[in-house]
Amino acid sequence: MHNPKNKIQELTQKINKHDHDYYYLDNPIITDQEYDSLIDELKTLEKKYPEHKKVDSPTQRVGAEPLPYFEKVKHRYPMLSLDNVFSFEGFEDFEKKTLKLLNTNQKLQYVCEPKIDGLSISLSYQNGQLKEASTRGNGQVGENVTMNIKTIRSIPLSIPYKKDLEVRGEVYFPLIEFHRINKLREEKGLPSFANPRNAAAGTIRQLDSKIVAQRNLSAFIYRVINEQSHQITSQHHALEFLKDNGFLITKIHKFATSLTEVTEYVNWLDKKRNELNYEIDGVVIKIDDLSLHNVLGKTSKFTRAAIAYKFSAEEAETTLEAINLDVGRTGKITYNAVLSPVKLAGTTVRAATLHNADYIKLMNINKGDRVIVYKAGEIIPKVKKLSENNPNKDYSVKWKAPTNCPSCFSKLKTIEGEVDQYCINNECSGIKIKQIIHFCSKSAMDLRGLAINILERFFKIGIIKNVADIYKLKEQKNEILQLEGFKEKSVNNILYTIEKSKNQDLYRFIFGIGIRHVGERTAKLLANNFGNIFSDANISEQDLLKVKDIGEQTAKAVCSFRNNPNLMSEVNELFSLGVKPSIPQKIIPSNGKKVVITGTLSKPRDHFVKLMEANGYESSSALPSNTDFLLIGENPGSKKNKAEKMKIKILTEQNFYKLINDEEN
């Protein structure tokens, strides 16, 4: 036999070359069976001679032992979303606003890329080796899915570039593989996956990476983080850099020098999208000059330097078989259509939202009608209107809105100023289970392990009757172990997660409690400005209204909740069971002074933005005349010269820390 070290190296190089031929050149030269044979040979040698196994061995792609749960990862740089436009007029408006923010009439150049319908991913490399992969999560915190990502053959385990590097992209399900997997599932009597996007997202969150390895996902990488530190000045340069380092990029992106060229590309891709081996739902249009990205900055949700042009929603005609209603966690009634199965945007649709009773009456639809359905934002199916092909019928027989709750049969109420119907029975079982599910959800207390089907099962047999009972499950451990499908390890994992959640972030707890009109963002505002709103009895409606973005409706709802003894008794019971949410440091009210950042600083820009906000300063990305300070790092660019002309005070990092009286340096 050859020298085992040399043989392992030879096999590794050969397998990596075949991966390159398959994913980057679209030119595989061996069969899948031959490829698997090479992998098996390498695995055997590595097992026999582990001292010669390479860090970036292709055998890592076959999967490892299952994980008990995913660790959380805080992103150094937030993973923001893109704002959407649905017409060329919308894109023209985007360009006009951008030029206005830049205070220039200069001609903008763009890079247009297909908008992959998959799962956003962040990859970190150290000394050329893949060290960590994480999901987007809520944009601030994601999940560590490194073992699963390593199974994806189009993602390099090692790259030639040796500086620390973070890149981002989209994991997707190639359509050929998606149909292959669905065929196998059907043969085994398993339900088919609904669509490639959900299947890809669900696969990446599998705790067993061996399952991920079997599904042959792929990934396009499209962004380099902190580009300046890698001497990257444009998006088209970033794509070249990624390609040179072995990352898979889309081959159909385009550099555009005008609105006309952007329009031509969008029209071309719209026609071509059905020929691709992956699903797309639009075009991402990015300003090519990355220095302008820093100038434009971002909102709390979106970057201002890019926009997503969404393709028109596909429509289909089908029969409305029934109109069902459901009660939500706040008691609000929602209506859904049961449809004859119809293909829509690559998936089989059997149901669609009908919003509320007024929406149904306005469209004059009823059971048995032929209707037009579409996917809003390519995700949620909706009934758009009656079909022109609707058979003749007696329109004097109108659909009548139900008057009783579908769960507890209590009389429904309509609140003044709102179109929705509500069940106001606090003991309604339908409301109770939805509240429990919401409390445990990822955006709230993030009680992983307590999946919806488990919560519904526990609720049905009386183990959980309300959210407080979640923190009493330890006492029910023996009873749970008697249930089919529950083992010691899985129950211990659930109990561990519950115990850990007792110190969850306060805003998650506030959001999870389910106060009307209080979404995730408002919960953060409440936590940051008032701390524990449930224990401070002095917070008034007027105090709440002083906070920007908290309106009268929300302030009334918060006070109404706090003044309800039944609701507060449930919150206090949670506290008595050891739930003690982590309270953030209160943000000092704005002093009206604005600070603009430019150049490369010693820490991520968000670090300085948070310090500003915590000390009463407002952060701005543009350089308006009312700017008080310009914080500069290395390579500050034209902003420094502009600030000097405008006589704006310039701060170094040391000056900045002194200004806010912060000892950190």
N, C-alpha and C positions, 0 to 999 in steps of 0.2 A: 504493500500500500504506500501511496505517496505520503510525504510529511503531512501530518494532520493539520498543522497550522496553515501550511500553504493551501491544502485542499479546502479548508474552511474559508480562507480568503478568496480562493478562486470561485467557489460556489456563491459566496456573498456578492462578488462583483458580477457574476453571471445573472443572478436573480435580479439585482438592481438594474442591470441593463435591460432585462425583459420587462421590468416595471416601466422603465423609461420608454421603451418601444411601444408598450400598450397604451400608456396614459398621455404621453407627450407627443408621440409621433403618429398615434392611431394606426400602428403597423405591427401588430403582434406576429412573431415569426415561429412561435411554438404553441401547441395546444394547451388547454387548461390542465389536462392530465399530465403532460410533460412538465408543466410548471409545478404542479403539486408534487411530482416525483422529486424535483430538485429541492423543494422545501423539506420534504420528508428526509432526504439524504442529509441535508444540513442539520436538521434537528437531531438526527441520530449521532452525527459527529460531535455536535456541541454537548450532547448529553454525556458522551464518552470522554470528551476532552474539554471540560468546562473552562479551563484556564485560557483557552484560545477563542472563546466566544467574544465577538465584537459588541461594543456598546450599541451600535446601530444595526445589529443583526436583523435580517428580514423575518426571522422566526418570531420576533416580537409581535408580528402582525397576525399570528394565529390565535391570540387571546391568552389571558391569564386567569387565575382563580377569581371567582366572584367576589365583589366588594360588599360589605354590609350596608354602606350608604356612600353618597358623594360628599366630599368635603367642600366647603364654601371657599370661593376665591374672590377677594376684593380686587377689582380692576384698578390698575394704576392710572389708566386713562379710561374715562367712561365709554361704554359702547352705546353710542347714540343711535337713534332711528333717523330716517329720512322723511322730510315732509313730501307730500304728494301733489302732483298736478295731473289733470285728466284731459287736458287739451293743449294745443300749441299756444293758445292765448294765455293759458296759465303759465307756460314756460316763459313767454314774453314778459309777463308781469314779474316773474322771478328775476329775470335779467335786469329789468328796470329798477327793481328794489335793490338788487345787488350793486348796480352802478351808483345808485343814490347813497347807499351805505359807504361805498368806497370814495364817494365825492369825486367821481371821475367820469369822463366820456370815453375812456380807452376801450379798445376793442377786446372783448373777452374771448379766450380760446377754451375749448372743452375736450374732455375725454368721455366718450359715451360707451357704456358697458351694459350687457344684458343684466337685468335684475333677476338673479337666481332665486327660485322659490325653494328655499331650504332652511337650514339652521345656522345662525351666525356663530362663529367660532373664533377664539383668540389663541394664538400659538406663541410660546416663548422659547427662544433658543439661547443657550449659553455655550460659548466656545464651540459653536457649530453643532451642538447636540440639542435635540428636542427635549426640553425639561418639563414643560407644563402646557396643558391645553385646557381651556375653560369655555363654557357656554356663555351666552350673553346674559342670561338671568334677567334681572330687572334693570340692567344697564350699568349698575354700580357694583353689584355682587352676582357672580355666576357660580357654576359648579365645576369642580375639577374632574374632567373626563379624559385625562391623559391616556389611561390604559386603553380606552375605547378608540381614541383618535389614532393611536399607534397601529391599529389594525387596518387603517385605510391606506392602501398602497400608493395612492397619488400624493400623500403627504410625506415629505422626506423626513427620515429620522435623524439625518445629519446633513449639513450644508457646508459649502466651502467657506462662507463668510463666518469669521470667528468673533466679531464683536457681539455683545448682547443685543438681541434683536427680538422685537415683538411684531407679529404680522396678524392680519385678520382676513377672514374669508367666509365662505358659505359651504357647509356640508350638504350634499344633495344625494338623492337616490337616482342613479341612471335609470332611464325608463325601461331599458332592456332587462336590467336586474329587478326592477320593481315588478314587472309582469312575470318574470321567472319565479320570484318569491311567492307572488300571489297564486300562481298555478300550483306550486308545491303545497301551499296552505289549503287550497281547495281540495287537493288530492287527499290530504290528511283530515278533511272535515273541519278545518279551522276557518274562521271568518276572514275574508279578504281585507287587506289594508284599504282604507278609504281613498287615500291619495298619497303621492310620493313625499310631499312635504311633511305631513304628520308622521308618516312611516319613518322618515329620516330622523325627525326629532325624537320619536319614541325609541328608535334603535340606539341613538347616541346616549340616551338615558338608561340603557340596560345596565344592570349591575354586573351581568356576566358578559365580559368582553368576547368570549368565544362565540356568543350569538351574533355580536356585532361583526366579527370577522367573516361569518358565513353570508352576510348580506351585501358585501362588495359595494359599500358606499364610496363616494368620491368627494373631492372638494376643490373648489376654485378659490385661489387666494388673490385679493385685489388691493390690499392696503398695507403700507409700512407705517408703523407708529413712530412718532417723534422723528420724522424723516430728516430734519436738519442735521441731527447728530450722525446721520449716515451719508451726508452730502448729497441728498436727493432733493431736487428743487421743483420737480413737476410730477404730475400723476403719470404721464407717459414714461418718464424716467423710472418711476417706482415700479411700473409693470415690467420694464426691461430688467431692472434689478432682481425682481422676484423670479422671472424666467431664468436668468443667469444662475440663480442659486437653487434651481431644481424644483421650484413651485409650479403647480399647474395654474395657468391663467387662461382666461377665455381667449380664443383665437379670433373672435369676431368683434372686438372692441374697435373703436374708431376715434381718431383725433379729428376734431371739428373746429374750423376757424370762424364759423358764422352760424346764425340761427338757421339759415337755409340748409347747411350741411347737417345740423342736428336733426332737422325735420326730415330730410332725406333718409338718414340712418334709422330713425324711429319707424318710418313707413316701411322701409326695407325689412327691418327685424320683425315687425308685426306680421308681415307676410311669410317670413321664413321660420317663425317660432315653432310651427307644427312639424318641421323637419328635424328639429334638434333632439338629442338623446337626453335632454333634461328639460324640466319645466321652468319657464320664465313668466313673469307677470308684468313686465314693463322694461324700462330703460333707466339706468342710473346715469345722470348727467352731472359730471364733476368739473369745476373750474380747474384747468390744468396747472396754473401757477400756484404752487403750494404756499408761497409767501402770502398770497391773498387769503388763504384759509385762516391764517393766524389773525389777519386784520379783521376779517368778517366775524370770527368767533362762532358762538353757538347760543342757542336758547337752552332751556332746561331739558328739552327733548331732542332737538334737531341741530345738526350742523347747518350753518348758513351758506356753505360753499358748495353744496350739492343738492340736487332735487331728484325725486323719482317720478318719471313719467309713467303713469299706469295705463296699460292698454284698456280699451273699452271692454266692459263686462260681457261675457258670452251669455246669450239668452237661449231658452228652450221652452217648448210648449208641452204641457202635461195636464193630467186631470187632478183636480182638488178632491180627494177622497173624504176628507174630514177636517173639521176645525176643532183643535183641542186647546184647553187652557191649563195654565200651571201657575202656582203661587210661589213667589220668591221669598228671599230671607227678610225683606222689609214688608212683606204682605202684598206687594204689587202683583197684579195679575198680568201675565203675558199670554199671547195667543200664538199658536203654531199651526201650520198647515201640514196635513198628512197627504203626500203626493204619490201618484203612480210613479214608479222608478223611472228616472230620465237621466241621460248622460249630459253633464254640464261641466265644462272646463276640465275635462279629464277624469271626473269622478261621477259616481252614481248618486244622484240626489233623491232622497225619499221624504224629506221634510224641509220646511222653510219657515222663517219668522213672519208673523203677521202683526207684530207690535201690540196694538191695543184694539179695543172694540170699535173706536171711531175710525181707525184705519180700514177695518174690514167693511164698515158701513159705507165709507167714502168710495171704495172700489166696487161696491155692490156685488160682492162675490158670495157664493154659497157652495155647499157640498154638491159635487157632481159637475161643477163648472170646468171648462177648459181655461187654463190660465197660463200666462207667460211668467217664467221664473228666471232669475239671474243671480250671479254671485257678486255681492257687494265687496269691493276690494279683493276679489278672487278668493274669498274665504267663506263668508256667511251667505247661504242661499236665502233669497227673498222673493216673495210674490210681487210682481210689478203691476200687473193689470189683468183684466179679462182678455182672453184671446178673441180676435175677430171671427175665429172659427167656432166660437162657443155655440152649442146647439140651442135652438129656440127653446125658451122655457117661460114659465109664468112668473114675470118679475114682480107680480103683486105679492108673491110669497117671499118676504124679506128675511134675511138672517137676523135672529134676535140674540142680543147679548145675554149670556147667563147672568143670573142675579145672586148666585150662591158660590161660595168658595169650593173648588173641586176637592179639597182635602178634608175640611171640617164642616162644610155645608152652611157656615155662617153667612149672614147677609153681607154682600159686598157694598162698600161705600166709595163714593167719589169725593175726593178732597177738593175744596174750592180752589180754583186757579189751575187745576191739573186735569188732564184727560184720562189718566189711568184709574182703574178700579183697584180697591184695596180690601184685603181681609184684615180686620182689626182685632181679631181674636188672638190674644197673646199666647193662648194655649194650643193654637192650631199646630197639629203635628207636621204639616207640610212646611210651615214657616220654621219650626224648630229644627228639622233636619237640615234645611238649607242654611240656617244660621250656623249650625255645627260644622257643616262642610266648608262654609266661607271662613270660619274661624281657623280651621286647620289648613287652609289653602296656602299655596306657595307665597303669595303676596302678603298674607297676614302672618300667622304664627309659624308657618312652614313646618307643619308636623308630618314630615315624610314618614311613610310606613302606614299612616292612617289614610289609605286610599278611600275614594268615595264608596266603593262597593263594601269595604270593611265597615265604614261609618254607618252606612245604611243597614248593614246586617246587625251591628251592635245596637242601633236604635230600635230596630224591629223587635229584638228579643229583650230589650229593656236594660242592657248593660250601660248604655249611654242615653240619658233623657235630655240633657242640656250640656252646654260647654263646660260647666264646672265638673261634670262627671268624668271628663277626659282625665282630669288630674286625680281621680280616684281609681283609675284602672289598675293600679298596683294591687289594690285590695281585691280586685276581681281576677287576678292572674290565674288562679287554679281553674276558675270557671271558663276562662278563655281557652286554656290549654285542652279543655275537654271538647272544644269545637273542632270540626273537621278542617284541616288545612293549617292549623296553628301548631308550631313547634316551639320548644324552649328558646331557641336562638332568635327566631323571628319576633316572638313576644318580648324578649329582652331588648331587642333593637328598638321596638316601639316604645317601651317604657323609658329607655335611655333618651330617646328623642323628646319625649314628653317632659322629662326632668330638665333637659337642656333648655327647652323652650321657656322655662319659667323666667329666664333673664333675657328674653327676646327684646329687640328694640321697641321702645315705647310707641313709636308711630305705627308699628305693625300691630301692636295690641289694640290701639285706638281704632285702626282700620278694621281689625278682626271682630271687634265688639259689634260693629254694624250699625252705627248711627246714620240715620237718613241724611243724604246729601253729603256725607263725608267719605270721599274717595281716598286713595292712597296719598295723593299730593296734599290734600287738605289735612289729612292726619299728620303729615310731616310738619305742616305749618303750625298746627295745634301743639304738637310735641315740642317743637323748637322755640315757640314763643311763650308757652304756658306751663311746660312740664306736664306732670300728671293732672290732667283736667278733671279727673274723678275724685281727687283728694283735696283739691283747693276749692273750697266753697265760696271764695270771694270773687271768682271770675264771673263777670256780668256780660250781658249781651252787648253792651257798649264797648267793653274791653275787647271782645271778639271782633267787633266791627272795625276796630282800629288797625287790625292786621290786613295788609294789602291782600286782595284776592279771597277774603272771606266775606261773603255777602250776607244780606239780611236773612235769607231763607236758611242758610247753613247755621248762622248764629242762633236763630230760633230753634232749630232742630237739636243743636248741642245742648242748649239750656233746657229744652223740653226733656231730653234724655236724662240730664243730671237731676232734674226735679221729679223724675218718676221713681218712686220708692221701690217698685217691683224690679225695674231694670237695674237700679243701683245696687239692690241687694244681691243680684247675680254677679255684678262686678266685684263687690266686696267679698263675696264668697270665694271668688278666684284669688283675691289677695290673701284671704285666710288660708288657702290651700298652698301658699308658698309662691304664687306668681308675683314676681317683682320685676317689672319691665325696666330695662336699662334707660335711664333718663339722660337725654343729651344736655350739654351745657347750653344755657339759654343764650340766644343770639341778642346782642345789644342792638337796640333800635338804630336805624340809619341816621348818621350825622349829616347826610347829604353830600359828603365829599366823595368824588369819583377818582378811582385809580385805574389806569390803563397799563397792561403788561405788554412788553415787546422783548424779543430776543430769547436766547436759551438760558434758563435759570438752573440752579443746582438741583432743584426738585421739580416734580411735575407741576404744571401751571395750576391745577386744581388745589394743590397744597396752599398756594398763596391766595387763591380766590376764597377758600374757606376761612383763612386767617382774616382776610379783609372783612368778610361778612360777619364773622364772630366778633369783630371789633368795631362794627358800625360803619364800615366803608362800603361803597358800592363799586362793583367791578364792571368795567366796560371794555368792549373789544375795539370799538372805534375810538377816534381821538377828537371828540367835539370840543368846541371852544370853552365849555364849562368844566373841562377836565382839571382836577386839582394836582394830580401827581402822575408821572410816568415812571413805572418800575421797569428798569432795563436789565437784561442779561447780556450774554455774549451775542455778537452780531445783531445789534438792535435795529439796523436798517434805517429806512427813511423816517420812521416815526420819531426818532431821536432828534433829527434835524428840524422836523416840523414842530416838535415840542419846544425846541430852543427858540424858534422864530415866534411861537405863540406865547413865550415866556411862562411855560408850564414847568413847575419844579420837577427835576429829574432825581429819582432815587436809585441807589444801588440796593442790593439785598440787605447789606448792613444798615443802610439808612432806613429801609423799610421796617426791619425788626425793631429799630430804635423808635420809629414813629408809633408803632402799635404797642410798644413796651412789652415785646415778647422776647423772652430769654433764649428761645431756640435759635441756633445758628448753624 
